[in-house]
Amino acid sequence: MSKDPKDLNLTHQRDEEQSVEAGVKASGSAGVPAETPEGPAWYVVHCYSGYENKVRHNLEQRIETMGMRDMIFDVVVPTQEEVEVREGKRRVVERHIFPGYVLVNLVLTEESWYVVRNTPGVTGFVGMGNNPTPLRPEEVNQILRRMEAEAPIVKVNFKVGERVRIIDGPFNDFRGNVAEIDAERTKVRVMVNFFGRETPVELDFLQVEKA
């Protein structure tokens, strides 16, 4: 006689909860410093590079199935939008700001530490020795501001002195050498040979590409 799938799920959840309890007892206070913030704080978790989203998914599943919503509140993979220009085409890509790292907002206890540390793909907390170190509020705010930036960052694949091709504007298809790059204004100055003279032309990053 086959078991009801609901019974199997309940059995699996009980097994998980028992394994957490056993793991906490076995680990003792290793990994949890004597002095931790009383409330929730943001911690950095190291994982295999390229598996950040998978780790977030795994951890969110464990939080749900193991009833840890009151201890682990949020899991964030810091990303930022970038505009790439390749072969005259623009495309927006999502780039990981800190490859190999995931941010977790939690109340640090032996139980929450164990749940996060034993998530598939997680290799450890960032901190001194075995002690996870919480991020300072200003560090968290800086990361979140980068993620919430309205305009995507324009990624350039050229450097000062390199030859580029202009792909937009009145100098379309002209070639020249990069004289200056202004990252703040997303402008580039290109020296173009115009009527036999080297003429500086200021362009937007998206108007040029590496020749």
Buried (B, 14 or more C-beta within 10 A) or exposed (E): EEEEEEEEEEEEBEEBEEEBEEBBEEBEEEBBBEEBEEEBBBBBBBBEEEBBBBBBBBBBEBBEEBEBEEBBBEBBBBBBBBBBBEEEEEEEEEBBEBEBBBBBBBBBEBBBBBBBBEBEBBEBBEBEEBBBBBBEEEEBEEBEEEEEEEEBBBEBEBEEEEEBBBBBEEBEEBBBBBBEBEEEEBBBBBBBEEEEEEBEBEBEBBBBBBE
